[in-house]
Amino acid sequence: MQFSVDSLETAAVTKAQLADLLFEQLGLNKRESKDMVDAFFDLITDQLVAGTDVKISGFGNFQIRTKAPRPGRNPRTGEAIAIEARRVVTFHASHKLKDQIQGDPVTPPGLGG
């Protein structure tokens, strides 16, 4: 199944645009499309909040990483501050995605080619 995103007006893809693509190309009604996109991202979010990695075959891996506390500086004042430990999400693209990106150079809109 191939989705066409030629109709996108911006360089970023939004959840609303994904729902519109499901509506237009799969024939789901608008409410079902929105619910499906929301459920997909809710599932990913819930897994990450629970500390579980999310692996999407052919796309990449989302992982939770715990960063240790460290010393830092306020860039405005130069004052030393303590940066607390925190959890962050990292994304690592799959080899398949990396190969597709490297093999198909795309000229950003408005730059000509």
N, C-alpha and C positions, 0 to 999 in steps of 0.2 A: 504494500500500500504506500503510495507516494503522496505527500502533502505538498501543495503549492503555496508559497508564502509571497508570491509576486505582488499581491495586493497590499502588503504591509506598507504603511506610510512612514514609519520610523525605523531606525536601525535596531531598536530594541523590540523584543517580542514580549507582549504583556499577557497576563492570564486572560483578559477579555478577548484579545486577538486569538489566543489558542482556542477559546470556547467558540468564537466565530468560525474558525477553521473546521472544528468538529461539526458545527451546524451546517456549514456550506458543503463540506466534502463527504460527510458521512450520513447526513440527513437526520441527525438527532435534532430534537427541538432545542430551542435556546436554553430553556431551564435545565434540561438533561446535560447539555454541553457544559454549562457553567458548573453544575454539580459535579460532573466528572472531573473537570480540571481542578476544582477545589478539593475534591476527595484525593486526587493524586498528590497534590502538594501537602495536604494535611497528613497523609500517610508518611511522606518523606519527613516532614517536620516532627511528627510524633516519634518516629524511629530515632531521629537524631537527638531529640530531647531526652529519650530513654538511654542514650549512649550507644546505640546500635549503628554500625556503618550501613550505608545504603549503596548498593552496587547495581548500576544499570548497564546491562550487557551492551557493548558496542558504543557506549557513551562515556561512562566514567564512574568514579567512586566519590561519594561524599563521606567524609570521616570527621568525627569529633576528636579534637586534640586538646589536651589540658596544658595550658601555658603556665609555667612556674612564676611566682612573684619575682619582681626584679626592680632594681632602682631605675628611676627615670628622671627627667628634668622637664619643668614647665618651659616650653619654648619661648614664651613671651617674657617671663621674668628670670629664667635661668635657675629658679629655685628647685632644689632636689625634692623629689616626691617618690613615694613608694607606689609601684604599680602592682595591684593585687593579682593573685592567681585567677585565671578565668578559662572558660572553655570556648573554643572557636571551631568553626566549621571550615574544613579544607576540601577542595575539589581537585581530583587528579583525573585528567582526561585519559580515556583508554587509548591503546595504540591505534585502534581502528579510527577513532576520532582524530587523533593527531595526524595519521596518514592522510585522511580526507582533507584536513585543513592544509597540509603541506602540498598536496597534489592539486588543489583547486584554488589558485590565488583569485581573490575577489577584490575588485576595485570598489572602495567605498562610494556610496552615492554622492554625486556632485563633484567628484574629482576627475571624471573623464578617464579615457584609457587609450 
